[in-house]
Amino acid sequence: MRIETIGVRIPSRKVTNDDILKWLEEQSNGVPKLVLKTYQRMVKGLFKMAGSEVRYMRDAAKNEKASQFIIGAIEDALEKSGLSKNDIDLMIYCGVGKGFLEPANAYFYAQKMGMSCSCFDIVDACMSWIRALEISYEFFKSGRYSHIMVVNGEFNSHHGFPDNFKVKELRQVEYTFPTYTIGEAASATILSPSDQEWRFAFKSLPELADLCTIPLDGYDDFVEPSKRMGRNGLNNFVSYGREMFDAARRYLAPLVKQLVGDLNAPDIYFPHAASDAAYLAAAKDNNLPLEKLFAKVFPAYGNLVSASIPVGMDMALKEGKLKRGHNVVFCPASAGMVYGAVQFAY
């Protein structure tokens, strides 16, 4: 399989850490001043620890909508590839951001583009883009498709605003802080068959499934609720970030070592950008060459969920740090929990 092109679109509203702290104050009317200021100080300290600086969101004043960025990313990928919309015979939409529980969101973007291709969606939190690539790889091995487009529109700020910004208690930061790092982006990746082999490895830990959730109405009828679920209400993000990163430091590095062998052999590593500082610390602990870890997405754009790695690749291509023929490793961690390691030649 070969990655032909990646199209990316980012909304225009720049949101700084200071903006987030201001939103906390605006949404916390009636909260004792000491509690609010202490909470803001805790969030500010966590921003520094995580390496968070800015994120971008849709600008309501400019009437920006997720769809325009998703379609823009699709058009960008097609233009770069020299392919036409009729060359795409499968569209996979992946990720957390979506407008419909059913049907598959891919149908609507294919409809908008005037494409008559097969369509379906994949959901696996921040691992969704990687899962879509794995499935595409198996499809190409079977000779079923000629060109596959993987699309995501990670526009998720509504899964926490304004509810997660109202300070109720100081312990709220334990399972709410990751909300404040979320950014928004769309990507479209065009894949083609080739003789290039890819290697995939995953480790799932279902026992940690309740560390990061966005519960729907009626979720407690489908699963046995735990004390971690629904802490911020329905449709709102709950994420125990510290516990998630502690688990990632235990399980992700051994998985990467198992797949790659010689950690110095790859030219570049792309993590999922939920906290570049955490990845850099884990890399240092496990003797992964820090200069090869592309850790620029999170400070520049925040946590882009399943769009993190394609946006990182787009950045690296523009900076000349990713070139054809490079030995590349993806090393994302995701809610689930699940850890992934993927190696291929770009």
MOTAKA-V958003 format. One record per backbone hydrogen bond with DSSP energy under -0.5 kcal/mol. CO is the residue of the C=O (numbers start at 1). NH is the residue of the N-H. If there is no record, write none. Layout:
CO & NH
CO & NH
This chain:
2 & 4
2 & 192
5 & 190
7 & 188
9 & 186
12 & 14
13 & 15
13 & 57
14 & 16
15 & 55
16 & 20
17 & 21
18 & 22
19 & 23
20 & 24
21 & 25
22 & 26
23 & 27
25 & 28
28 & 31
32 & 36
33 & 37
34 & 38
35 & 39
36 & 40
37 & 41
38 & 42
39 & 43
40 & 44
41 & 45
42 & 46
43 & 47
44 & 48
45 & 49
46 & 50
47 & 51
47 & 52
50 & 277
53 & 17
55 & 15
56 & 184
57 & 13
58 & 60
59 & 62
59 & 64
60 & 63
65 & 68
65 & 69
66 & 69
66 & 70
67 & 71
68 & 72
69 & 73
70 & 74
71 & 75
72 & 76
73 & 77
74 & 78
75 & 79
76 & 80
77 & 81
78 & 82
78 & 83
84 & 87
85 & 88
87 & 89
89 & 118
90 & 149
91 & 93
91 & 120
92 & 151
93 & 122
104 & 107
105 & 108
105 & 109
106 & 110
107 & 111
108 & 112
109 & 113
110 & 114
110 & 115
111 & 114
118 & 91
120 & 93
122 & 95
124 & 127
125 & 128
127 & 131
128 & 132
129 & 133
130 & 134
131 & 135
132 & 136
133 & 137
134 & 138
135 & 139
136 & 140
137 & 141
138 & 142
139 & 143
139 & 144
140 & 143
146 & 193
147 & 89
147 & 90
148 & 150
148 & 191
149 & 92
149 & 151
150 & 189
151 & 94
152 & 187
153 & 155
154 & 156
154 & 185
156 & 159
157 & 161
159 & 237
160 & 164
162 & 165
163 & 166
165 & 167
169 & 172
170 & 173
171 & 174
172 & 175
172 & 176
173 & 177
175 & 239
176 & 179
176 & 180
177 & 180
178 & 181
179 & 182
181 & 303
185 & 154
186 & 9
187 & 152
188 & 7
189 & 150
189 & 191
190 & 4
190 & 5
191 & 148
192 & 2
199 & 343
201 & 341
203 & 339
205 & 208
206 & 209
208 & 211
209 & 212
211 & 240
213 & 238
215 & 235
216 & 219
218 & 221
218 & 222
219 & 222
219 & 223
223 & 225
226 & 229
228 & 231
230 & 233
233 & 236
236 & 215
238 & 213
239 & 241
240 & 244
241 & 245
242 & 246
243 & 247
244 & 248
245 & 249
246 & 250
247 & 251
248 & 252
248 & 253
251 & 255
252 & 256
253 & 257
254 & 258
255 & 259
256 & 260
257 & 261
260 & 262
261 & 263
262 & 265
262 & 266
268 & 329
269 & 271
269 & 294
270 & 331
271 & 273
272 & 274
275 & 279
276 & 280
277 & 281
278 & 282
279 & 283
280 & 284
281 & 285
282 & 286
283 & 288
284 & 287
289 & 292
290 & 293
292 & 269
292 & 294
293 & 295
294 & 271
296 & 300
297 & 301
297 & 302
298 & 302
299 & 54
301 & 56
302 & 304
303 & 183
304 & 307
305 & 308
307 & 311
308 & 312
309 & 313
310 & 314
311 & 315
312 & 316
313 & 317
314 & 318
315 & 319
316 & 320
316 & 321
316 & 322
317 & 320
323 & 326
326 & 328
326 & 346
327 & 267
327 & 268
328 & 344
329 & 270
330 & 342
331 & 272
332 & 340
334 & 337
334 & 338
337 & 205
338 & 334
339 & 203
341 & 201
342 & 330
343 & 199
344 & 328
344 & 346
